[in-house]
Amino acid sequence: MRMIRGEKILLAPGVFSPSVAQLAENIGFKAVYFSGAGFSNLLGLPDLGIVTLSEVVAAVGGITSLVKTPVIVDVDTGFGEAVNVARTVGQLKSVGAAAMQIEDQVLPKKCGHLEGKVLVTVDEMLKKLTAAKESASGDLLVIARTDARSVEGLDGAIERAKAYSRVGVDMIFHEALESREEFAEFRAKLGLPLLANMTEFGKTPYISAHEFEELGYNVVIFPVTAFRAAMKAAKVALQELRRNGSQEGILGSLMTRKEIYDLIGYYEYERMDRRASHAVGRLRPRGV
């Protein structure tokens, strides 16, 4: 599989903007994850599958236009039925996404670590996955996520994953497992590449990437870690401004102007402008 070739285990942090994706790429991550929860929360919305396909595609396109790192995209339930899923795949291919993750909940979907989830039938999910694979044509990896662990139990989740694998999906993502032993059992029962979600404050115990590698997993995502860190930092900064009327006391916790400019390539834009101006100058007739 082209996205994980050469990597024993791929760590994919959640990114919610192009500049955060640039930061992850510069730090050395070999893939990034565009989280539905992170993006919804960025827009001030709950993670209930209420963002639109056009919003997601525009946001992903902003990221892929600036980084070479493969982007795994969370498309929730696919934005509709099987025909809508096919269109979703085409739109993601058009903006250069590397992989798409689709889950088997009904709308409104819920965060995978909350209670009260409701699942579509296996046949409905198979229709969506079949449409996704046909539309992907090998240009986009299709990751099937099942939320069945907390609804149908571990055995039910494994049986759903086996059914999804028969459609030819590229990877399985089983959400909200509750122990290392459950991750190990999933690995023992499935031959496909597996993705693990290491989110915070959920049902899954904290497991390191090294431990996931030992368990035989291929990808581990950290979907909203950076978003939560950024929101916490923003809250602290705003409280400091409100309390003291100055940012001077927190300068050590801020990225400097130079750090941000280096990240976004500010000076290269200036050099580009100067080159264009010089080129025009050379073309201008003498005496004009």
C-alpha positions in Angstrom: 0.0 0.0 0.0 1.6 3.2 -1.2 0.7 5.3 1.9 2.3 3.1 4.4 5.1 1.6 2.4 8.5 1.9 4.2 6.8 2.7 7.6 6.4 0.1 10.3 3.6 2.2 11.8 2.4 5.5 10.5 1.6 8.2 13.0 -1.0 10.7 11.7 -1.8 13.7 13.9 -5.1 15.5 13.4 -4.8 18.8 11.5 -7.5 21.4 11.1 -5.9 24.0 8.9 -3.2 24.3 6.3 -0.7 26.0 8.7 -1.1 23.2 11.2 -0.5 20.7 8.4 2.6 22.6 7.4 3.8 22.4 11.0 3.2 18.6 11.1 5.0 18.1 7.9 8.0 20.2 9.0 8.2 18.2 12.3 8.5 15.1 10.2 5.1 13.3 10.2 4.6 11.1 7.2 0.8 11.5 7.1 -1.8 13.8 8.6 -5.4 13.2 9.5 -8.3 15.6 8.7 -10.6 14.9 11.6 -14.4 15.4 11.3 -14.5 16.3 15.0 -11.6 18.7 14.8 -13.0 20.5 11.7 -16.6 20.7 13.1 -15.3 22.1 16.4 -13.2 24.6 14.5 -16.3 25.9 12.9 -18.0 26.0 16.3 -20.2 23.0 15.5 -20.7 19.6 17.2 -19.4 16.4 15.7 -22.8 15.2 14.4 -22.1 15.0 10.7 -23.6 18.4 10.0 -20.7 19.9 8.0 -21.1 19.6 4.2 -19.1 17.9 1.5 -18.2 21.3 -0.1 -16.9 22.6 3.3 -14.8 19.5 3.8 -13.4 19.5 0.2 -12.5 23.2 0.3 -10.7 22.7 3.7 -8.9 19.6 2.5 -7.9 21.3 -0.8 -6.4 24.2 1.2 -4.2 21.6 3.0 -3.2 19.5 0.0 -2.2 22.6 -1.9 0.5 23.4 0.6 1.8 20.1 1.9 3.1 16.9 0.2 2.3 14.8 3.2 -0.6 12.3 2.5 -3.9 13.4 4.0 -6.4 10.9 5.4 -9.8 12.5 5.4 -12.7 11.7 7.8 -15.9 11.9 5.8 -18.2 10.8 8.6 -21.0 8.7 6.9 -20.1 9.8 3.4 -22.6 12.7 3.0 -25.5 10.5 1.9 -26.3 7.2 0.3 -24.0 5.1 -2.0 -24.3 7.6 -4.9 -23.4 10.4 -2.7 -20.4 8.5 -1.4 -19.2 8.0 -5.0 -19.4 11.8 -5.5 -17.5 12.3 -2.2 -14.7 10.1 -3.5 -14.5 12.0 -6.8 -14.3 15.3 -5.0 -11.6 14.1 -2.6 -9.6 12.7 -5.5 -9.8 16.1 -7.3 -8.1 17.9 -4.4 -5.4 15.2 -3.9 -6.5 13.4 -0.7 -4.6 10.1 -0.1 -7.3 8.2 1.8 -10.9 8.5 3.0 -12.4 7.1 6.1 -16.2 6.3 6.2 -18.1 5.0 9.2 -21.2 2.8 9.7 -23.4 5.1 11.8 -26.7 6.7 10.9 -27.2 10.4 10.8 -26.9 12.4 13.0 -23.7 10.4 13.8 -22.0 10.8 17.1 -18.4 10.9 18.3 -17.2 7.3 18.5 -16.6 7.5 22.2 -20.1 8.6 23.2 -23.0 6.4 24.1 -26.2 6.1 22.1 -24.7 5.4 18.6 -27.0 3.8 16.0 -25.6 1.8 13.1 -26.7 1.3 9.6 -27.3 -2.3 8.4 -24.3 -4.2 7.2 -25.9 -4.3 3.7 -26.2 -0.5 3.6 -22.6 0.0 4.6 -21.5 -2.6 2.0 -23.3 -0.5 -0.7 -21.5 2.6 0.4 -18.1 0.8 0.5 -18.7 -0.8 -2.9 -19.5 2.6 -4.4 -16.4 4.1 -2.7 -14.0 1.4 -4.0 -15.4 1.6 -7.6 -15.0 5.4 -7.6 -11.6 5.4 -6.0 -10.2 3.2 -8.9 -7.0 2.7 -6.9 -6.3 6.5 -6.6 -7.7 6.9 -3.1 -7.4 4.5 -0.2 -10.8 3.5 1.4 -10.8 3.0 5.1 -13.9 1.4 6.6 -14.7 2.4 10.2 -17.0 0.4 12.4 -18.5 1.8 15.5 -20.1 -1.5 16.5 -18.0 -2.3 19.6 -20.3 -0.3 21.9 -23.5 -1.3 20.1 -23.1 -5.0 19.1 -20.1 -5.9 21.2 -16.6 -6.9 20.2 -17.7 -10.0 18.2 -20.2 -7.9 16.3 -17.6 -5.4 15.5 -15.2 -8.1 14.2 -18.0 -9.7 12.1 -18.8 -6.3 10.5 -15.1 -5.7 9.8 -14.8 -9.0 8.1 -17.8 -8.3 6.0 -16.4 -4.9 5.0 -13.1 -6.4 4.1 -14.7 -8.7 1.6 -15.7 -5.6 -0.5 -12.0 -4.9 -0.9 -11.5 -1.9 1.4 -7.9 -1.0 2.0 -7.9 -0.7 5.8 -10.2 -1.3 8.8 -10.7 1.3 11.5 -12.5 -0.1 14.6 -13.6 2.7 16.9 -13.6 2.9 20.7 -12.0 -0.4 21.7 -11.6 -0.6 25.4 -8.4 -2.6 26.1 -5.1 -3.7 24.6 -6.5 -7.2 24.6 -9.4 -6.1 22.3 -6.9 -4.5 19.9 -4.9 -7.7 19.9 -8.0 -9.8 19.2 -9.0 -7.6 16.3 -5.5 -8.0 14.8 -5.7 -11.8 15.2 -9.1 -12.0 13.4 -8.3 -9.7 10.5 -5.6 -9.8 7.8 -6.1 -6.3 6.5 -4.1 -3.2 7.5 -5.6 -1.7 10.7 -6.0 1.8 11.9 -6.2 2.7 15.6 -7.6 5.8 17.1 -5.6 7.2 20.1 -7.9 10.0 21.1 -8.0 11.7 24.5 -10.7 11.4 27.2 -12.4 8.5 25.5 -13.0 4.8 26.0 -9.6 3.6 24.7 -6.8 3.5 27.3 -3.6 5.4 26.4 -1.5 3.2 24.2 1.8 4.4 22.7 2.5 4.1 19.0 5.3 1.6 19.9 2.8 -0.6 21.6 0.4 -0.4 18.6 3.3 -1.4 16.4 4.0 -4.4 18.6 0.3 -5.3 18.4 0.6 -5.3 14.6 -1.2 -2.1 13.7 -0.3 0.0 10.6 -1.7 3.5 11.3 -2.4 5.3 14.5 -4.3 8.7 14.5 -4.4 11.4 17.1 -7.4 13.2 15.7 -8.0 16.2 17.9 -4.8 16.5 20.1 -3.4 19.5 18.3 -6.9 21.2 18.2 -7.4 20.7 21.9 -3.9 22.0 22.6 -4.5 25.1 20.4 -7.9 25.8 22.0 -6.4 25.5 25.5 -3.5 27.8 24.5 -5.9 30.3 23.0 -8.0 30.3 26.2 -5.0 31.0 28.3 -3.9 33.8 26.1 -7.3 35.4 26.0 -7.6 35.2 29.8 -4.2 36.8 30.1 -5.3 39.7 27.9 -8.6 40.1 29.7 -6.9 40.0 33.1 -3.8 42.2 32.5 -4.5 44.0 29.3 -1.2 42.9 28.0 0.4 39.8 26.3 3.8 40.5 27.7 3.5 37.9 30.4 3.0 35.1 28.0 5.4 36.0 25.2 7.4 32.9 26.0 4.5 30.7 25.1 3.8 32.3 21.7 5.3 31.5 18.3 7.4 34.4 17.2 6.8 36.4 14.1 9.9 34.8 12.5 8.7 31.3 13.4 5.4 31.8 11.7 7.0 33.5 8.7 9.4 30.6 8.3 6.5 28.1 8.6 4.4 29.7 5.9 7.2 30.6 3.6 6.7 34.4 3.9 10.1 35.4 2.6 9.8 33.2 -0.5 6.6 35.1 -1.5 8.6 38.3 -1.2 11.4 36.9 -3.3 8.9 35.8 -5.9 7.5 39.3 -6.0 10.9 40.8 -6.5 11.7 38.3 -9.3 8.5 39.2 -11.1 9.3 42.9 -10.7 12.8 42.5 -12.0 11.5 40.4 -15.0 9.1 43.2 -15.9 11.9 45.7 -15.6 14.0 43.8 -18.1 11.2 43.7 -20.5 10.4 47.4 -20.4 11.8 49.3 -23.4 14.7 51.6 -22.6 13.7 55.2 -22.0 10.2 54.2 -20.8 
